[in-house]
Amino acid sequence: MFRLISYQTILLSALVLVLTGCNKVDPGRHLELGKWYNTKGLYDEAIAEYREVIRLYPPSIQKLSREEYENLITAHYNLALMYTKKGWWDFALDAAESSFQLQPNTDTHELIRLIRKQIMLSNNTGPS
């Protein structure tokens, strides 16, 4: 069964790449593919796509268009959400804080607060 699921996921991913024409130089397509994977519950694949969006943009954000800047913010925010679904709280906090640094807003601030709360809870429930 495990091999079947992995094989189906690989085939599905390949089909999506062919249908969307996704290539390594278009961060916007990776962002859309990450969103699609998220809706299908394929969180590892979504994480890979959001990370690729972030990797493809230049370190100097001054060179980004408004759309690219918004894509970068969205990629960081959605990456934080994917990490929370995996229970990877420290990674989630880093991604949420990166999103907040790019564009401070109430939703991201609340996400950071909830992640920090979860980190504190998980640190307090360990063995004594």
Residue pairs with C-beta under 8 A, 6 or more apart in sequence:
9 42
9 45
12 40
12 42
13 45
16 22
16 33
16 36
17 33
20 29
20 32
20 33
21 29
22 29
22 30
22 33
23 29
24 52
24 56
25 56
27 52
27 53
27 56
27 57
27 68
27 71
27 72
27 75
28 67
28 71
30 49
30 50
30 52
30 53
30 56
31 49
31 50
31 53
31 71
31 74
31 75
31 78
33 49
34 45
34 46
34 47
34 48
34 49
34 50
34 53
34 75
34 78
35 46
35 78
37 43
37 45
37 46
37 49
38 46
38 78
38 81
38 82
43 82
43 85
43 86
44 86
46 78
46 82
47 79
47 82
47 83
47 86
50 75
50 76
50 78
50 79
50 82
51 79
53 71
53 72
53 75
54 72
54 75
54 76
54 79
57 64
57 68
57 71
57 72
58 64
61 69
61 72
61 102
64 72
69 102
72 102
73 99
73 102
73 103
76 95
76 96
76 98
76 99
76 102
77 95
77 96
77 99
77 107
77 108
77 111
79 95
80 92
80 93
80 95
80 96
80 99
80 111
80 115
81 92
81 111
83 89
83 91
83 92
83 95
84 92
84 115
84 118
89 115
89 118
89 119
89 122
90 119
92 115
93 112
93 115
93 116
93 119
96 108
96 111
96 112
96 115
97 112
99 108
100 108
100 109
100 112
